[in-house]
Amino acid sequence: MTGYADDLALAHLLADAADAVSSARFRALDLRVESKPDLTPVSDADTAVEREIRALLAAHRPDDGLLGEEYGEQPAAGPDGRRWVVDPIDGTKNFVRGVPVWATLIALLEHDRPVLGLVSAPALGRRWWGAVGAGAFAGAGPAEGTPIRVSGVTALADASVCYSSLTGWERAGRLDAMLQLMRDTWRSRAYGDFYGYMLLAEGALEVMVEPELSLWDVAALVPIVTEAGGTFTDLAGRPAPAGADSGDISAIASNGALHDDILRRLGRPTER
């Protein structure tokens, strides 16, 4: 693997360190959970994981920028437009309730374009990674990684569609369109967070959609889905992630064959 081989090796090192911290706190009886200003939960595991990753990046990539969900932006010292984006625990609500579907998300952006992504879900014993021009892989770790590929399903009636929740679609004025999409597909399930995107990249489902995200929620997912042969845009059809670092990013990820149809259905608010 060329191009981003050293960066991917570092991403796996970061994930190993993150997994050690998060796994030790998962289902811990003394886990501390607080509410952030946006009323979403944050645990002591979230903050501890991000501190560990920040320390390692400071040692290995001191000139790169860094954006983390819990501690914000650290500007790049170098001029080459490289920035790591980290979600220490994606799926904190699952984490604090003892549900094993959560992961650390690690991305590398060059000039705001995601070029490398790694998702590590230690409670599932699974990791996914990809980099531009290098393909997408999944396995317990880099030594066990095997290539992954999106499905070849071409009919919406045969497709499995995934989402996180319906409340966001209601706030976006697109609930009716989302419900109709669910009726018109073979199956719909709300796996949520990173997991739907990774199942898409593996070919286990065809579409994953979310109307409101932050950069750390999505940056690591884009290279994995696209390198697996999928398509990833926002609701306007622009390459994702489009928008600011927080709060105004949306996502339509698909196996490619169904993407235009999904965009037509969800790309504009329902008229009332």
LOSEPA-537764 format. One line per 2 residues: number of its first residue (from 1); for each residue x, y, z of C-alpha. Coordinates in steps of 0.02 Angstrom, whole numbers. Example, Ala and Ser with C-alpha at 12.3 -4.5 7.8 and 13.67 -1.06 7.14 Angstrom:
BEGIN
1) 615/-225/390 | 684/-53/357
% end
This chain:
BEGIN
1) 0/0/0 | 78/163/-55
3) 36/347/-35 | -42/340/138
5) 41/183/205 | 132/273/346
7) -25/370/393 | -129/211/396
9) -1/126/506 | -12/274/624
11) -202/270/620 | -197/87/674
13) -78/134/814 | -198/271/870
15) -343/148/862 | -249/18/966
17) -220/148/1101 | -400/208/1092
19) -468/31/1103 | -367/-4/1259
21) -440/149/1346 | -620/130/1288
23) -631/-58/1315 | -573/-37/1495
25) -714/87/1528 | -853/-3/1434
27) -985/-63/1559 | -877/1/1702
29) -980/26/1859 | -894/192/1896
31) -914/265/1720 | -946/451/1733
33) -1071/528/1612 | -1114/712/1592
35) -1220/814/1471 | -1138/935/1350
37) -1218/1103/1308 | -1308/1022/1161
39) -1380/894/1285 | -1286/748/1208
41) -1194/635/1331 | -1007/630/1356
43) -921/499/1464 | -750/498/1545
45) -705/369/1412 | -738/495/1271
47) -621/623/1347 | -487/496/1396
49) -482/422/1221 | -465/591/1139
51) -325/642/1258 | -231/482/1216
53) -248/511/1029 | -195/693/1045
55) -39/644/1141 | 10/515/1009
57) -21/634/864 | 82/768/952
59) 226/644/959 | 209/571/783
61) 133/713/678 | 170/875/772
63) 144/984/618 | -27/915/572
65) -188/997/628 | -316/907/735
67) -503/924/763 | -580/819/901
69) -760/814/958 | -719/841/1142
71) -573/964/1140 | -596/1058/978
73) -472/1125/852 | -283/1123/857
75) -219/1219/704 | -86/1143/594
77) 92/1203/619 | 142/1154/443
79) 84/1227/277 | 25/1069/188
81) -160/1071/238 | -160/907/334
83) -283/887/477 | -336/736/580
85) -518/727/633 | -565/616/779
87) -726/558/859 | -662/468/1015
89) -823/368/1038 | -953/373/901
91) -1110/302/980 | -1088/368/1156
93) -1271/336/1196 | -1242/152/1155
95) -1080/152/1254 | -1157/220/1413
97) -1303/97/1403 | -1191/-55/1376
99) -1237/-80/1193 | -1081/-141/1100
101) -1109/-40/940 | -987/105/962
103) -820/148/884 | -674/268/876
105) -670/363/711 | -503/427/644
107) -487/526/482 | -350/618/391
109) -400/767/283 | -293/855/154
111) -359/1028/109 | -527/979/187
113) -542/820/84 | -551/655/182
115) -411/546/111 | -397/414/248
117) -522/339/369 | -517/209/506
119) -661/147/613 | -621/35/762
121) -761/-53/857 | -673/-157/990
123) -832/-221/1072 | -878/-297/903
125) -701/-359/872 | -703/-268/705
127) -606/-130/618 | -628/-47/448
129) -505/64/354 | -470/139/185
131) -367/272/98 | -380/357/-70
133) -310/243/-205 | -277/100/-84
135) -447/14/-67 | -552/-25/86
137) -527/-166/210 | -604/-244/365
139) -545/-365/497 | -492/-379/676
141) -335/-279/635 | -215/-237/494
143) -139/-412/488 | -311/-490/465
145) -384/-363/345 | -476/-419/190
147) -543/-310/48 | -725/-256/58
149) -845/-202/-80 | -1019/-128/-92
151) -1162/-233/-158 | -1219/-244/-339
153) -1405/-219/-301 | -1482/-107/-434
155) -1668/-103/-390 | -1735/-2/-244
157) -1864/-138/-211 | -1721/-258/-175
159) -1621/-137/-68 | -1592/-127/119
161) -1594/53/185 | -1519/110/349
163) -1539/269/452 | -1506/329/629
165) -1674/400/682 | -1830/480/609
167) -1830/636/718 | -1690/718/619
169) -1785/691/457 | -1938/772/535
171) -1835/925/587 | -1765/935/410
173) -1940/934/334 | -1906/770/245
175) -1998/644/354 | -2133/603/225
177) -2001/569/93 | -1902/461/213
179) -2054/359/262 | -2098/331/79
181) -1920/274/45 | -1937/148/186
183) -2100/83/112 | -2024/64/-61
185) -1871/-36/-9 | -1850/-218/33
187) -1799/-182/211 | -1759/-35/325
189) -1667/-37/489 | -1600/98/607
191) -1427/30/649 | -1365/208/673
193) -1200/299/690 | -1048/226/601
195) -1117/50/587 | -1237/75/442
197) -1099/150/335 | -983/5/371
199) -1118/-123/330 | -1143/-28/168
201) -957/-36/128 | -960/-224/160
203) -1108/-251/43 | -1230/-299/182
205) -1348/-155/140 | -1365/-27/2
207) -1406/144/75 | -1364/241/234
209) -1436/416/258 | -1426/550/393
211) -1489/731/385 | -1380/813/518
213) -1200/773/563 | -1038/851/620
215) -873/830/531 | -805/707/659
217) -958/596/632 | -927/574/447
219) -748/613/394 | -678/439/430
221) -824/354/342 | -804/436/172
223) -640/355/115 | -698/183/172
225) -864/192/80 | -794/268/-80
227) -642/153/-86 | -763/7/-68
229) -848/67/-228 | -988/168/-150
231) -1046/348/-173 | -1050/476/-33
233) -1132/647/-50 | -1235/767/52
235) -1422/794/23 | -1383/922/-112
237) -1277/797/-207 | -1111/880/-163
239) -963/772/-114 | -971/743/73
241) -928/814/193 | -991/982/135
243) -1020/1118/263 | -939/1182/420
245) -853/1077/551 | -1009/1056/656
247) -1193/1040/637 | -1238/1071/454
249) -1174/916/365 | -1290/785/291
251) -1253/618/212 | -1318/501/79
253) -1207/350/60 | -1251/213/-63
255) -1183/72/-169 | -1182/196/-313
257) -1315/112/-421 | -1457/182/-314
259) -1384/351/-275 | -1475/461/-400
261) -1642/387/-349 | -1609/419/-165
263) -1555/598/-202 | -1716/631/-299
265) -1819/567/-154 | -1730/649/-7
267) -1641/797/-83 | -1774/928/-51
269) -1890/964/95 | -2069/905/86
271) -2189/1043/32 | -2328/1077/155
% end
